[in-house]
Amino acid sequence: MKKDFNLDFEIYDASKILESIEDFKEVSKIKLENNTLTITGSTENEIEEIFNEFMNYNIGLING
């Protein structure tokens, strides 16, 4: 199952998103194409959980 999330790069730093994808690549399948982040998982709940953790991690990189 895949789910797409549209990201606004006026809000999110594209380089930090790419860094987050690199850091998450061993635990989940995430890709970015244009402004669309695609997460692959077994269930919608799993995908939502990955997205939430991914964005929290990304915010940590920005604030870190």
CHARMM-style PDB file with segment names, atoms N, HN, CA, C and O in Angstrom:
ATOM      1  N   MET     1       0.845  -1.163   0.000  1.00  0.00      PROA
ATOM      2  CA  MET     1       0.000   0.000   0.000  1.00  0.00      PROA
ATOM      3  C   MET     1       0.902   1.241   0.000  1.00  0.00      PROA
ATOM      4  O   MET     1       1.916   1.290   0.697  1.00  0.00      PROA
ATOM      5  N   LYS     2       0.511   2.237  -0.794  1.00  0.00      PROA
ATOM      6  HN  LYS     2      -0.313   2.197  -1.360  1.00  0.00      PROA
ATOM      7  CA  LYS     2       1.256   3.494  -0.875  1.00  0.00      PROA
ATOM      8  C   LYS     2       0.327   4.652  -0.560  1.00  0.00      PROA
ATOM      9  O   LYS     2      -0.878   4.595  -0.804  1.00  0.00      PROA
ATOM     10  N   LYS     3       0.917   5.699  -0.014  1.00  0.00      PROA
ATOM     11  HN  LYS     3       1.897   5.745   0.184  1.00  0.00      PROA
ATOM     12  CA  LYS     3       0.145   6.911   0.231  1.00  0.00      PROA
ATOM     13  C   LYS     3       1.040   8.102  -0.090  1.00  0.00      PROA
ATOM     14  O   LYS     3       2.224   8.120   0.248  1.00  0.00      PROA
ATOM     15  N   ASP     4       0.451   9.095  -0.748  1.00  0.00      PROA
ATOM     16  HN  ASP     4      -0.511   9.080  -1.022  1.00  0.00      PROA
ATOM     17  CA  ASP     4       1.172  10.309  -1.124  1.00  0.00      PROA
ATOM     18  C   ASP     4       0.818  11.452  -0.185  1.00  0.00      PROA
ATOM     19  O   ASP     4      -0.326  11.602   0.244  1.00  0.00      PROA
ATOM     20  N   PHE     5       1.829  12.250   0.119  1.00  0.00      PROA
ATOM     21  HN  PHE     5       2.758  12.128  -0.230  1.00  0.00      PROA
ATOM     22  CA  PHE     5       1.659  13.444   0.939  1.00  0.00      PROA
ATOM     23  C   PHE     5       2.283  14.603   0.173  1.00  0.00      PROA
ATOM     24  O   PHE     5       3.446  14.532  -0.225  1.00  0.00      PROA
ATOM     25  N   ASN     6       1.519  15.665  -0.032  1.00  0.00      PROA
ATOM     26  HN  ASN     6       0.574  15.723   0.291  1.00  0.00      PROA
ATOM     27  CA  ASN     6       2.043  16.841  -0.727  1.00  0.00      PROA
ATOM     28  C   ASN     6       2.717  17.761   0.282  1.00  0.00      PROA
ATOM     29  O   ASN     6       2.134  18.111   1.308  1.00  0.00      PROA
ATOM     30  N   LEU     7       3.958  18.148  -0.027  1.00  0.00      PROA
ATOM     31  HN  LEU     7       4.431  17.863  -0.861  1.00  0.00      PROA
ATOM     32  CA  LEU     7       4.728  19.009   0.857  1.00  0.00      PROA
ATOM     33  C   LEU     7       4.905  20.377   0.224  1.00  0.00      PROA
ATOM     34  O   LEU     7       5.125  20.494  -0.982  1.00  0.00      PROA
ATOM     35  N   ASP     8       4.807  21.402   1.042  1.00  0.00      PROA
ATOM     36  HN  ASP     8       4.629  21.307   2.021  1.00  0.00      PROA
ATOM     37  CA  ASP     8       5.008  22.775   0.598  1.00  0.00      PROA
ATOM     38  C   ASP     8       6.432  23.180   0.973  1.00  0.00      PROA
ATOM     39  O   ASP     8       6.740  23.341   2.154  1.00  0.00      PROA
ATOM     40  N   PHE     9       7.300  23.344  -0.025  1.00  0.00      PROA
ATOM     41  HN  PHE     9       7.050  23.213  -0.984  1.00  0.00      PROA
ATOM     42  CA  PHE     9       8.690  23.661   0.260  1.00  0.00      PROA
ATOM     43  C   PHE     9       8.901  25.119   0.642  1.00  0.00      PROA
ATOM     44  O   PHE     9      10.034  25.528   0.895  1.00  0.00      PROA
ATOM     45  N   GLU    10       7.836  25.909   0.690  1.00  0.00      PROA
ATOM     46  HN  GLU    10       6.915  25.577   0.485  1.00  0.00      PROA
ATOM     47  CA  GLU    10       7.938  27.226   1.301  1.00  0.00      PROA
ATOM     48  C   GLU    10       7.913  27.082   2.819  1.00  0.00      PROA
ATOM     49  O   GLU    10       8.358  27.972   3.544  1.00  0.00      PROA
ATOM     50  N   ILE    11       7.387  25.951   3.293  1.00  0.00      PROA
ATOM     51  HN  ILE    11       7.026  25.228   2.704  1.00  0.00      PROA
ATOM     52  CA  ILE    11       7.324  25.671   4.730  1.00  0.00      PROA
ATOM     53  C   ILE    11       8.449  24.730   5.142  1.00  0.00      PROA
ATOM     54  O   ILE    11       9.121  24.961   6.147  1.00  0.00      PROA
ATOM     55  N   TYR    12       8.655  23.667   4.363  1.00  0.00      PROA
ATOM     56  HN  TYR    12       8.109  23.479   3.546  1.00  0.00      PROA
ATOM     57  CA  TYR    12       9.636  22.636   4.699  1.00  0.00      PROA
ATOM     58  C   TYR    12      10.901  22.815   3.878  1.00  0.00      PROA
ATOM     59  O   TYR    12      10.839  23.120   2.687  1.00  0.00      PROA
ATOM     60  N   ASP    13      12.038  22.628   4.511  1.00  0.00      PROA
ATOM     61  HN  ASP    13      12.089  22.381   5.479  1.00  0.00      PROA
ATOM     62  CA  ASP    13      13.342  22.733   3.865  1.00  0.00      PROA
ATOM     63  C   ASP    13      13.601  21.454   3.064  1.00  0.00      PROA
ATOM     64  O   ASP    13      13.703  20.371   3.641  1.00  0.00      PROA
ATOM     65  N   ALA    14      13.706  21.576   1.750  1.00  0.00      PROA
ATOM     66  HN  ALA    14      13.623  22.455   1.281  1.00  0.00      PROA
ATOM     67  CA  ALA    14      13.877  20.404   0.878  1.00  0.00      PROA
ATOM     68  C   ALA    14      15.127  19.609   1.234  1.00  0.00      PROA
ATOM     69  O   ALA    14      15.106  18.379   1.184  1.00  0.00      PROA
ATOM     70  N   SER    15      16.212  20.287   1.593  1.00  0.00      PROA
ATOM     71  HN  SER    15      16.228  21.286   1.634  1.00  0.00      PROA
ATOM     72  CA  SER    15      17.444  19.561   1.934  1.00  0.00      PROA
ATOM     73  C   SER    15      17.264  18.740   3.202  1.00  0.00      PROA
ATOM     74  O   SER    15      17.827  17.652   3.316  1.00  0.00      PROA
ATOM     75  N   LYS    16      16.487  19.244   4.158  1.00  0.00      PROA
ATOM     76  HN  LYS    16      16.029  20.128   4.065  1.00  0.00      PROA
ATOM     77  CA  LYS    16      16.223  18.492   5.395  1.00  0.00      PROA
ATOM     78  C   LYS    16      15.295  17.311   5.121  1.00  0.00      PROA
ATOM     79  O   LYS    16      15.431  16.256   5.740  1.00  0.00      PROA
ATOM     80  N   ILE    17      14.353  17.487   4.196  1.00  0.00      PROA
ATOM     81  HN  ILE    17      14.242  18.344   3.693  1.00  0.00      PROA
ATOM     82  CA  ILE    17      13.481  16.368   3.808  1.00  0.00      PROA
ATOM     83  C   ILE    17      14.330  15.267   3.186  1.00  0.00      PROA
ATOM     84  O   ILE    17      14.155  14.093   3.513  1.00  0.00      PROA
ATOM     85  N   LEU    18      15.246  15.631   2.297  1.00  0.00      PROA
ATOM     86  HN  LEU    18      15.389  16.584   2.032  1.00  0.00      PROA
ATOM     87  CA  LEU    18      16.120  14.637   1.659  1.00  0.00      PROA
ATOM     88  C   LEU    18      17.022  13.957   2.685  1.00  0.00      PROA
ATOM     89  O   LEU    18      17.270  12.755   2.594  1.00  0.00      PROA
ATOM     90  N   GLU    19      17.512  14.720   3.657  1.00  0.00      PROA
ATOM     91  HN  GLU    19      17.311  15.697   3.731  1.00  0.00      PROA
ATOM     92  CA  GLU    19      18.330  14.142   4.727  1.00  0.00      PROA
ATOM     93  C   GLU    19      17.503  13.162   5.561  1.00  0.00      PROA
ATOM     94  O   GLU    19      17.992  12.095   5.933  1.00  0.00      PROA
ATOM     95  N   SER    20      16.269  13.518   5.849  1.00  0.00      PROA
ATOM     96  HN  SER    20      15.872  14.384   5.546  1.00  0.00      PROA
ATOM     97  CA  SER    20      15.380  12.635   6.608  1.00  0.00      PROA
ATOM     98  C   SER    20      15.102  11.348   5.842  1.00  0.00      PROA
ATOM     99  O   SER    20      15.092  10.267   6.430  1.00  0.00      PROA
ATOM    100  N   ILE    21      14.875  11.456   4.536  1.00  0.00      PROA
ATOM    101  HN  ILE    21      14.883  12.334   4.058  1.00  0.00      PROA
ATOM    102  CA  ILE    21      14.640  10.264   3.709  1.00  0.00      PROA
ATOM    103  C   ILE    21      15.848   9.341   3.784  1.00  0.00      PROA
ATOM    104  O   ILE    21      15.700   8.128   3.937  1.00  0.00      PROA
ATOM    105  N   GLU    22      17.035   9.910   3.678  1.00  0.00      PROA
ATOM    106  HN  GLU    22      17.156  10.895   3.555  1.00  0.00      PROA
ATOM    107  CA  GLU    22      18.268   9.105   3.760  1.00  0.00      PROA
ATOM    108  C   GLU    22      18.357   8.393   5.112  1.00  0.00      PROA
ATOM    109  O   GLU    22      18.730   7.222   5.176  1.00  0.00      PROA
ATOM    110  N   ASP    23      18.016   9.095   6.178  1.00  0.00      PROA
ATOM    111  HN  ASP    23      17.712  10.047   6.126  1.00  0.00      PROA
ATOM    112  CA  ASP    23      18.090   8.510   7.519  1.00  0.00      PROA
ATOM    113  C   ASP    23      17.025   7.440   7.747  1.00  0.00      PROA
ATOM    114  O   ASP    23      17.236   6.521   8.538  1.00  0.00      PROA
ATOM    115  N   PHE    24      15.890   7.546   7.067  1.00  0.00      PROA
ATOM    116  HN  PHE    24      15.718   8.293   6.425  1.00  0.00      PROA
ATOM    117  CA  PHE    24      14.782   6.603   7.244  1.00  0.00      PROA
ATOM    118  C   PHE    24      14.834   5.427   6.269  1.00  0.00      PROA
ATOM    119  O   PHE    24      14.034   4.500   6.395  1.00  0.00      PROA
ATOM    120  N   LYS    25      15.750   5.437   5.306  1.00  0.00      PROA
ATOM    121  HN  LYS    25      16.400   6.190   5.203  1.00  0.00      PROA
ATOM    122  CA  LYS    25      15.715   4.447   4.232  1.00  0.00      PROA
ATOM    123  C   LYS    25      15.871   3.010   4.709  1.00  0.00      PROA
ATOM    124  O   LYS    25      15.420   2.089   4.028  1.00  0.00      PROA
ATOM    125  N   GLU    26      16.496   2.796   5.857  1.00  0.00      PROA
ATOM    126  HN  GLU    26      16.863   3.544   6.410  1.00  0.00      PROA
ATOM    127  CA  GLU    26      16.674   1.433   6.356  1.00  0.00      PROA
ATOM    128  C   GLU    26      15.429   0.892   7.047  1.00  0.00      PROA
ATOM    129  O   GLU    26      15.283  -0.323   7.182  1.00  0.00      PROA
ATOM    130  N   VAL    27      14.535   1.764   7.484  1.00  0.00      PROA
ATOM    131  HN  VAL    27      14.653   2.751   7.374  1.00  0.00      PROA
ATOM    132  CA  VAL    27      13.354   1.302   8.224  1.00  0.00      PROA
ATOM    133  C   VAL    27      12.048   1.417   7.445  1.00  0.00      PROA
ATOM    134  O   VAL    27      11.045   0.819   7.836  1.00  0.00      PROA
ATOM    135  N   SER    28      12.044   2.173   6.354  1.00  0.00      PROA
ATOM    136  HN  SER    28      12.858   2.659   6.037  1.00  0.00      PROA
ATOM    137  CA  SER    28      10.807   2.296   5.578  1.00  0.00      PROA
ATOM    138  C   SER    28      11.122   2.749   4.157  1.00  0.00      PROA
ATOM    139  O   SER    28      12.208   3.254   3.872  1.00  0.00      PROA
ATOM    140  N   LYS    29      10.149   2.556   3.280  1.00  0.00      PROA
ATOM    141  HN  LYS    29       9.267   2.146   3.511  1.00  0.00      PROA
ATOM    142  CA  LYS    29      10.307   2.957   1.881  1.00  0.00      PROA
ATOM    143  C   LYS    29       9.628   4.307   1.691  1.00  0.00      PROA
ATOM    144  O   LYS    29       8.402   4.418   1.704  1.00  0.00      PROA
ATOM    145  N   ILE    30      10.456   5.325   1.515  1.00  0.00      PROA
ATOM    146  HN  ILE    30      11.452   5.235   1.504  1.00  0.00      PROA
ATOM    147  CA  ILE    30       9.977   6.697   1.337  1.00  0.00      PROA
ATOM    148  C   ILE    30      10.693   7.280   0.130  1.00  0.00      PROA
ATOM    149  O   ILE    30      11.904   7.121  -0.022  1.00  0.00      PROA
ATOM    150  N   LYS    31       9.937   7.957  -0.726  1.00  0.00      PROA
ATOM    151  HN  LYS    31       8.953   8.086  -0.602  1.00  0.00      PROA
ATOM    152  CA  LYS    31      10.581   8.642  -1.850  1.00  0.00      PROA
ATOM    153  C   LYS    31       9.932  10.000  -2.046  1.00  0.00      PROA
ATOM    154  O   LYS    31       8.780  10.220  -1.672  1.00  0.00      PROA
ATOM    155  N   LEU    32      10.690  10.897  -2.635  1.00  0.00      PROA
ATOM    156  HN  LEU    32      11.626  10.718  -2.939  1.00  0.00      PROA
ATOM    157  CA  LEU    32      10.229  12.250  -2.907  1.00  0.00      PROA
ATOM    158  C   LEU    32      10.352  12.505  -4.393  1.00  0.00      PROA
ATOM    159  O   LEU    32      11.416  12.324  -4.985  1.00  0.00      PROA
ATOM    160  N   GLU    33       9.244  12.932  -4.989  1.00  0.00      PROA
ATOM    161  HN  GLU    33       8.380  13.079  -4.508  1.00  0.00      PROA
ATOM    162  CA  GLU    33       9.245  13.311  -6.395  1.00  0.00      PROA
ATOM    163  C   GLU    33       8.446  14.592  -6.516  1.00  0.00      PROA
ATOM    164  O   GLU    33       7.266  14.646  -6.168  1.00  0.00      PROA
ATOM    165  N   ASN    34       9.116  15.633  -7.020  1.00  0.00      PROA
ATOM    166  HN  ASN    34      10.075  15.590  -7.303  1.00  0.00      PROA
ATOM    167  CA  ASN    34       8.537  16.975  -7.053  1.00  0.00      PROA
ATOM    168  C   ASN    34       8.175  17.352  -5.622  1.00  0.00      PROA
ATOM    169  O   ASN    34       9.056  17.349  -4.763  1.00  0.00      PROA
ATOM    170  N   ASN    35       6.948  17.670  -5.336  1.00  0.00      PROA
ATOM    171  HN  ASN    35       6.233  17.672  -6.034  1.00  0.00      PROA
ATOM    172  CA  ASN    35       6.540  18.021  -3.973  1.00  0.00      PROA
ATOM    173  C   ASN    35       5.762  16.897  -3.307  1.00  0.00      PROA
ATOM    174  O   ASN    35       5.079  17.129  -2.309  1.00  0.00      PROA
ATOM    175  N   THR    36       5.854  15.691  -3.838  1.00  0.00      PROA
ATOM    176  HN  THR    36       6.409  15.502  -4.648  1.00  0.00      PROA
ATOM    177  CA  THR    36       5.071  14.572  -3.321  1.00  0.00      PROA
ATOM    178  C   THR    36       5.965  13.561  -2.626  1.00  0.00      PROA
ATOM    179  O   THR    36       6.877  12.991  -3.225  1.00  0.00      PROA
ATOM    180  N   LEU    37       5.680  13.356  -1.347  1.00  0.00      PROA
ATOM    181  HN  LEU    37       4.939  13.819  -0.861  1.00  0.00      PROA
ATOM    182  CA  LEU    37       6.364  12.350  -0.546  1.00  0.00      PROA
ATOM    183  C   LEU    37       5.505  11.094  -0.591  1.00  0.00      PROA
ATOM    184  O   LEU    37       4.330  11.136  -0.227  1.00  0.00      PROA
ATOM    185  N   THR    38       6.075   9.980  -1.032  1.00  0.00      PROA
ATOM    186  HN  THR    38       7.029   9.946  -1.328  1.00  0.00      PROA
ATOM    187  CA  THR    38       5.346   8.719  -1.123  1.00  0.00      PROA
ATOM    188  C   THR    38       5.916   7.751  -0.102  1.00  0.00      PROA
ATOM    189  O   THR    38       7.119   7.489  -0.073  1.00  0.00      PROA
ATOM    190  N   ILE    39       5.027   7.223   0.741  1.00  0.00      PROA
ATOM    191  HN  ILE    39       4.051   7.436   0.717  1.00  0.00      PROA
ATOM    192  CA  ILE    39       5.419   6.256   1.764  1.00  0.00      PROA
ATOM    193  C   ILE    39       4.707   4.949   1.466  1.00  0.00      PROA
ATOM    194  O   ILE    39       3.503   4.929   1.208  1.00  0.00      PROA
ATOM    195  N   THR    40       5.464   3.854   1.505  1.00  0.00      PROA
ATOM    196  HN  THR    40       6.442   3.871   1.715  1.00  0.00      PROA
ATOM    197  CA  THR    40       4.922   2.520   1.284  1.00  0.00      PROA
ATOM    198  C   THR    40       4.923   1.776   2.610  1.00  0.00      PROA
ATOM    199  O   THR    40       5.914   1.779   3.340  1.00  0.00      PROA
ATOM    200  N   GLY    41       3.790   1.133   2.911  1.00  0.00      PROA
ATOM    201  HN  GLY    41       2.985   1.130   2.317  1.00  0.00      PROA
ATOM    202  CA  GLY    41       3.675   0.356   4.139  1.00  0.00      PROA
ATOM    203  C   GLY    41       2.617  -0.711   3.998  1.00  0.00      PROA
ATOM    204  O   GLY    41       1.965  -0.825   2.960  1.00  0.00      PROA
ATOM    205  N   SER    42       2.449  -1.497   5.054  1.00  0.00      PROA
ATOM    206  HN  SER    42       2.979  -1.405   5.897  1.00  0.00      PROA
ATOM    207  CA  SER    42       1.494  -2.609   5.029  1.00  0.00      PROA
ATOM    208  C   SER    42       0.051  -2.148   5.197  1.00  0.00      PROA
ATOM    209  O   SER    42      -0.861  -2.687   4.571  1.00  0.00      PROA
ATOM    210  N   THR    43      -0.145  -1.135   6.059  1.00  0.00      PROA
ATOM    211  HN  THR    43       0.596  -0.698   6.568  1.00  0.00      PROA
ATOM    212  CA  THR    43      -1.493  -0.643   6.340  1.00  0.00      PROA
ATOM    213  C   THR    43      -1.490   0.882   6.330  1.00  0.00      PROA
ATOM    214  O   THR    43      -0.434   1.511   6.397  1.00  0.00      PROA
ATOM    215  N   GLU    44      -2.669   1.461   6.247  1.00  0.00      PROA
ATOM    216  HN  GLU    44      -3.527   0.951   6.193  1.00  0.00      PROA
ATOM    217  CA  GLU    44      -2.762   2.916   6.291  1.00  0.00      PROA
ATOM    218  C   GLU    44      -2.280   3.442   7.640  1.00  0.00      PROA
ATOM    219  O   GLU    44      -1.625   4.482   7.700  1.00  0.00      PROA
ATOM    220  N   ASN    45      -2.600   2.727   8.728  1.00  0.00      PROA
ATOM    221  HN  ASN    45      -3.132   1.882   8.679  1.00  0.00      PROA
ATOM    222  CA  ASN    45      -2.129   3.147  10.051  1.00  0.00      PROA
ATOM    223  C   ASN    45      -0.610   3.160  10.124  1.00  0.00      PROA
ATOM    224  O   ASN    45      -0.019   4.084  10.683  1.00  0.00      PROA
ATOM    225  N   GLU    46       0.026   2.132   9.560  1.00  0.00      PROA
ATOM    226  HN  GLU    46      -0.454   1.380   9.107  1.00  0.00      PROA
ATOM    227  CA  GLU    46       1.489   2.073   9.556  1.00  0.00      PROA
ATOM    228  C   GLU    46       2.062   3.250   8.773  1.00  0.00      PROA
ATOM    229  O   GLU    46       3.026   3.878   9.212  1.00  0.00      PROA
ATOM    230  N   ILE    47       1.483   3.547   7.635  1.00  0.00      PROA
ATOM    231  HN  ILE    47       0.700   3.038   7.278  1.00  0.00      PROA
ATOM    232  CA  ILE    47       1.949   4.663   6.805  1.00  0.00      PROA
ATOM    233  C   ILE    47       1.791   5.984   7.547  1.00  0.00      PROA
ATOM    234  O   ILE    47       2.699   6.816   7.527  1.00  0.00      PROA
ATOM    235  N   GLU    48       0.655   6.186   8.197  1.00  0.00      PROA
ATOM    236  HN  GLU    48      -0.082   5.511   8.213  1.00  0.00      PROA
ATOM    237  CA  GLU    48       0.419   7.416   8.964  1.00  0.00      PROA
ATOM    238  C   GLU    48       1.429   7.543  10.105  1.00  0.00      PROA
ATOM    239  O   GLU    48       1.932   8.634  10.374  1.00  0.00      PROA
ATOM    240  N   GLU    49       1.722   6.431  10.770  1.00  0.00      PROA
ATOM    241  HN  GLU    49       1.313   5.545  10.552  1.00  0.00      PROA
ATOM    242  CA  GLU    49       2.696   6.439  11.862  1.00  0.00      PROA
ATOM    243  C   GLU    49       4.093   6.780  11.335  1.00  0.00      PROA
ATOM    244  O   GLU    49       4.814   7.568  11.948  1.00  0.00      PROA
ATOM    245  N   ILE    50       4.469   6.192  10.209  1.00  0.00      PROA
ATOM    246  HN  ILE    50       3.883   5.553   9.712  1.00  0.00      PROA
ATOM    247  CA  ILE    50       5.768   6.502   9.596  1.00  0.00      PROA
ATOM    248  C   ILE    50       5.829   7.978   9.222  1.00  0.00      PROA
ATOM    249  O   ILE    50       6.837   8.640   9.470  1.00  0.00      PROA
ATOM    250  N   PHE    51       4.754   8.499   8.626  1.00  0.00      PROA
ATOM    251  HN  PHE    51       3.936   7.961   8.425  1.00  0.00      PROA
ATOM    252  CA  PHE    51       4.723   9.909   8.234  1.00  0.00      PROA
ATOM    253  C   PHE    51       4.884  10.817   9.451  1.00  0.00      PROA
ATOM    254  O   PHE    51       5.661  11.771   9.416  1.00  0.00      PROA
ATOM    255  N   ASN    52       4.155  10.525  10.521  1.00  0.00      PROA
ATOM    256  HN  ASN    52       3.524   9.749  10.549  1.00  0.00      PROA
ATOM    257  CA  ASN    52       4.245  11.347  11.730  1.00  0.00      PROA
ATOM    258  C   ASN    52       5.653  11.314  12.320  1.00  0.00      PROA
ATOM    259  O   ASN    52       6.191  12.356  12.693  1.00  0.00      PROA
ATOM    260  N   GLU    53       6.251  10.133  12.407  1.00  0.00      PROA
ATOM    261  HN  GLU    53       5.813   9.286  12.104  1.00  0.00      PROA
ATOM    262  CA  GLU    53       7.620  10.014  12.917  1.00  0.00      PROA
ATOM    263  C   GLU    53       8.610  10.725  11.995  1.00  0.00      PROA
ATOM    264  O   GLU    53       9.534  11.391  12.461  1.00  0.00      PROA
ATOM    265  N   PHE    54       8.410  10.580  10.697  1.00  0.00      PROA
ATOM    266  HN  PHE    54       7.659  10.039  10.318  1.00  0.00      PROA
ATOM    267  CA  PHE    54       9.271  11.217   9.707  1.00  0.00      PROA
ATOM    268  C   PHE    54       9.230  12.738   9.858  1.00  0.00      PROA
ATOM    269  O   PHE    54      10.274  13.390   9.869  1.00  0.00      PROA
ATOM    270  N   MET    55       8.039  13.298   9.972  1.00  0.00      PROA
ATOM    271  HN  MET    55       7.191  12.768   9.963  1.00  0.00      PROA
ATOM    272  CA  MET    55       7.911  14.749  10.079  1.00  0.00      PROA
ATOM    273  C   MET    55       8.453  15.248  11.417  1.00  0.00      PROA
ATOM    274  O   MET    55       9.071  16.312  11.465  1.00  0.00      PROA
ATOM    275  N   ASN    56       8.238  14.507  12.500  1.00  0.00      PROA
ATOM    276  HN  ASN    56       7.736  13.643  12.461  1.00  0.00      PROA
ATOM    277  CA  ASN    56       8.818  14.889  13.791  1.00  0.00      PROA
ATOM    278  C   ASN    56      10.342  14.888  13.713  1.00  0.00      PROA
ATOM    279  O   ASN    56      10.997  15.791  14.232  1.00  0.00      PROA
ATOM    280  N   TYR    57      10.896  13.880  13.068  1.00  0.00      PROA
ATOM    281  HN  TYR    57      10.364  13.146  12.646  1.00  0.00      PROA
ATOM    282  CA  TYR    57      12.343  13.794  12.880  1.00  0.00      PROA
ATOM    283  C   TYR    57      12.832  14.978  12.046  1.00  0.00      PROA
ATOM    284  O   TYR    57      13.850  15.594  12.364  1.00  0.00      PROA
ATOM    285  N   ASN    58      12.102  15.285  10.986  1.00  0.00      PROA
ATOM    286  HN  ASN    58      11.276  14.785  10.728  1.00  0.00      PROA
ATOM    287  CA  ASN    58      12.463  16.400  10.113  1.00  0.00      PROA
ATOM    288  C   ASN    58      12.441  17.729  10.878  1.00  0.00      PROA
ATOM    289  O   ASN    58      13.342  18.552  10.715  1.00  0.00      PROA
ATOM    290  N   ILE    59      11.435  17.937  11.695  1.00  0.00      PROA
ATOM    291  HN  ILE    59      10.703  17.268  11.828  1.00  0.00      PROA
ATOM    292  CA  ILE    59      11.355  19.160  12.508  1.00  0.00      PROA
ATOM    293  C   ILE    59      12.542  19.224  13.464  1.00  0.00      PROA
ATOM    294  O   ILE    59      13.104  20.295  13.693  1.00  0.00      PROA
ATOM    295  N   GLY    60      12.922  18.069  14.023  1.00  0.00      PROA
ATOM    296  HN  GLY    60      12.465  17.199  13.837  1.00  0.00      PROA
ATOM    297  CA  GLY    60      14.094  18.018  14.895  1.00  0.00      PROA
ATOM    298  C   GLY    60      15.367  18.428  14.171  1.00  0.00      PROA
ATOM    299  O   GLY    60      16.215  19.112  14.745  1.00  0.00      PROA
ATOM    300  N   LEU    61      15.510  18.015  12.912  1.00  0.00      PROA
ATOM    301  HN  LEU    61      14.822  17.459  12.446  1.00  0.00      PROA
ATOM    302  CA  LEU    61      16.679  18.425  12.123  1.00  0.00      PROA
ATOM    303  C   LEU    61      16.686  19.933  11.893  1.00  0.00      PROA
ATOM    304  O   LEU    61      17.732  20.577  11.965  1.00  0.00      PROA
ATOM    305  N   ILE    62      15.522  20.480  11.618  1.00  0.00      PROA
ATOM    306  HN  ILE    62      14.672  19.957  11.560  1.00  0.00      PROA
ATOM    307  CA  ILE    62      15.418  21.920  11.365  1.00  0.00      PROA
ATOM    308  C   ILE    62      15.750  22.705  12.633  1.00  0.00      PROA
ATOM    309  O   ILE    62      16.474  23.700  12.583  1.00  0.00      PROA
ATOM    310  N   ASN    63      15.217  22.253  13.770  1.00  0.00      PROA
ATOM    311  HN  ASN    63      14.628  21.445  13.810  1.00  0.00      PROA
ATOM    312  CA  ASN    63      15.417  22.965  15.033  1.00  0.00      PROA
ATOM    313  C   ASN    63      16.744  22.639  15.704  1.00  0.00      PROA
ATOM    314  O   ASN    63      17.182  23.348  16.611  1.00  0.00      PROA
ATOM    315  N   GLY    64      17.390  21.547  15.249  1.00  0.00      PROA
ATOM    316  HN  GLY    64      17.035  20.971  14.512  1.00  0.00      PROA
ATOM    317  CA  GLY    64      18.610  21.057  15.894  1.00  0.00      PROA
ATOM    318  C   GLY    64      19.775  21.908  15.633  1.00  0.00      PROA
ATOM    319  OT1 GLY    64      20.871  21.619  16.113  1.00  0.00      PROA
TER     320      GLY     64
END
